[in-house]
């Protein structure tokens, strides 16, 4: 008897989510690059940790200065390094701190698994982590029953939305309490007048339904 395949099949993709996430990641990469460029403009040595720079720029700056400054020989009277640093005219870090504060408020800039920087001063987006993030709403199935169920669910959603258009929005109303009770924890309702509403599959709910079909 032929063995049943155990290869995972992608049965659902949220392309809107994928495109939005890709754009946001690129915007975050550009923002981090601007922050790193500002760091390099200070001329205090290479950035060793882009995540430390964005989350704790004061610490990153202090560590860089500490690595850069050497206390001169003082003969009989030693001087502490921190006291010596106070006598120096150092680059003003306040613009760096201000930019870091704005940067870390962006969607993915504060996710350390996503970012690193190379020796040439370029911000690097981790390909594996970003791919997982972009495809986080994709749904996979293994068994034929689960694959068929996924296809039927998408046909149902497409048919419902098509009927709603043909019925001029009567199937999806913002004031229809029954619809909202029925769809709660099953589907997402989007679009309200003057835009015709739509129902959308929820990936987590879909995974739960498909898991039952794969038992």
C-alpha positions in Angstrom: 0.0 0.0 0.0 1.3 3.4 -0.9 2.4 5.5 2.1 0.5 8.7 2.7 2.6 11.8 2.2 3.6 13.8 5.2 4.9 16.8 3.3 3.4 20.1 4.5 1.3 22.0 2.0 0.7 25.8 2.2 -3.1 26.0 2.1 -3.6 29.7 3.1 -1.6 32.9 2.6 -2.4 36.4 3.7 -0.7 38.3 0.9 -1.8 41.6 2.3 0.0 40.8 5.6 3.1 39.6 3.7 3.3 42.8 1.7 2.7 45.1 4.6 5.2 43.3 6.8 7.8 43.4 4.0 7.3 47.1 3.6 7.5 47.7 7.4 10.7 45.7 7.7 12.3 47.7 4.9 11.2 51.0 6.6 12.7 49.8 9.8 15.9 48.7 8.1 16.2 52.2 6.6 15.5 53.9 10.0 18.2 51.7 11.7 20.6 52.5 8.9 20.1 56.3 9.4 20.7 55.7 13.1 23.9 53.8 12.4 25.0 56.4 9.9 24.6 59.1 12.6 26.7 56.9 15.0 29.5 56.7 12.4 29.4 60.4 11.9 30.4 60.8 15.6 33.6 59.0 14.7 33.9 57.1 18.0 34.6 53.7 16.5 32.5 51.0 14.9 29.1 50.1 16.3 29.4 46.6 17.9 25.7 46.0 18.6 23.0 47.7 16.7 20.3 46.4 19.1 22.2 48.0 22.1 22.5 51.2 20.1 18.7 51.5 19.4 17.5 50.3 22.8 20.2 51.8 25.1 22.1 54.4 23.1 23.6 56.0 26.3 25.3 52.7 27.2 26.5 52.1 23.6 28.0 55.6 23.5 29.6 55.2 27.0 31.2 51.9 26.0 32.6 53.3 22.8 34.1 56.3 24.5 35.6 54.0 27.2 37.2 51.8 24.4 38.5 54.9 22.6 40.0 56.9 25.4 43.3 56.0 27.0 44.5 57.8 30.1 47.9 59.3 29.7 50.7 58.4 32.1 50.4 60.8 35.0 53.6 60.2 36.9 53.1 60.2 40.6 49.5 61.2 40.5 47.1 58.7 38.9 43.8 59.8 37.5 40.7 57.8 37.1 39.5 57.2 33.6 36.0 58.5 34.1 37.5 61.7 35.6 39.9 62.1 32.7 37.0 61.6 30.2 35.2 64.5 31.8 38.0 66.8 30.9 37.7 66.0 27.2 35.6 67.6 24.5 33.6 64.7 23.1 31.1 64.5 20.3 27.6 65.5 21.3 25.5 62.3 21.6 22.1 64.1 22.1 21.0 63.9 18.4 21.9 60.2 18.6 19.8 59.6 21.7 16.9 61.5 20.2 17.0 59.5 16.9 17.3 56.2 18.8 14.2 57.1 20.8 12.1 57.6 17.7 13.6 54.6 15.9 12.8 52.1 18.6 9.2 53.1 18.5 8.9 51.8 15.0 7.2 48.4 14.5 10.1 46.0 14.3 13.2 48.1 15.2 13.2 46.8 18.8 13.1 43.1 17.8 16.7 42.0 18.4 16.5 38.7 16.5 16.0 40.6 13.3 18.9 43.0 13.2 22.7 43.0 13.1 25.4 45.3 11.5 28.5 44.4 9.6 32.0 45.8 9.6 31.2 48.1 6.7 28.5 49.9 8.7 25.5 48.3 7.1 22.3 47.2 8.9 21.6 43.5 8.1 18.1 42.0 8.3 18.1 38.3 9.3 16.7 36.4 6.3 15.3 33.5 8.3 13.7 35.5 11.1 12.2 38.0 8.6 10.9 35.2 6.4 9.1 33.6 9.4 7.6 37.0 10.3 6.4 37.7 6.8 4.8 34.3 6.5 3.5 34.1 10.1 -0.1 34.1 8.9 0.4 31.3 6.4 -1.3 28.0 7.2 -0.1 24.5 6.4 -1.7 21.1 6.2 -0.5 17.6 5.7 -3.5 15.2 5.4 -5.7 15.2 2.3 -8.7 15.8 4.6 -7.1 18.9 6.1 -6.1 20.2 2.7 -9.7 19.7 1.4 -11.1 21.4 4.4 -8.8 24.4 3.9 -10.0 24.7 0.3 -13.6 24.5 1.3 -13.2 27.1 4.0 -11.8 29.5 1.4 -14.5 28.7 -1.1 -17.1 29.5 1.7 -15.5 32.8 2.5 -15.2 33.7 -1.2 -18.9 32.8 -1.8 -20.1 34.7 1.2 -18.3 37.8 0.2 -19.4 37.5 -3.4 -23.1 37.1 -2.3 -22.7 40.1 -0.1 -21.6 42.2 -3.0 -24.5 41.0 -5.2 -26.9 41.7 -2.3 -25.5 45.2 -1.8 -24.1 44.5 1.6 -27.1 42.8 3.2 -25.1 39.8 4.5 -22.5 41.9 6.4 -23.9 44.8 8.4 -22.2 46.8 11.2 -25.4 46.7 13.2 -26.1 43.0 12.8 -25.6 41.7 16.3 -26.4 38.1 15.2 -23.6 38.2 12.5 -21.1 39.5 15.1 -22.0 36.8 17.6 -21.8 34.1 14.9 -18.5 35.3 13.5 -16.8 35.9 16.9 -13.6 33.8 17.3 -14.2 32.4 13.8 -13.9 35.1 11.2 -12.7 38.7 11.0 -15.2 41.2 9.6 -13.6 44.1 7.7 -15.0 47.1 5.8 -18.0 49.1 6.8 -20.2 51.6 4.8 -19.6 53.1 2.4 -17.2 50.1 1.8 -18.9 46.8 1.6 -18.0 44.4 4.4 -16.0 41.2 4.0 -15.4 38.2 6.2 -11.8 36.9 6.4 -10.3 33.7 7.8 -8.3 33.9 11.0 -5.1 31.9 10.7 -5.0 30.7 14.3 -8.7 29.5 14.1 -8.0 27.9 10.7 -5.0 26.0 12.1 -7.2 24.7 15.0 -9.9 23.5 12.6 -7.3 21.8 10.3 -5.7 20.1 13.3 -8.9 18.4 14.0 -9.2 17.2 10.4 -5.6 15.8 10.5 -6.3 13.6 13.6 
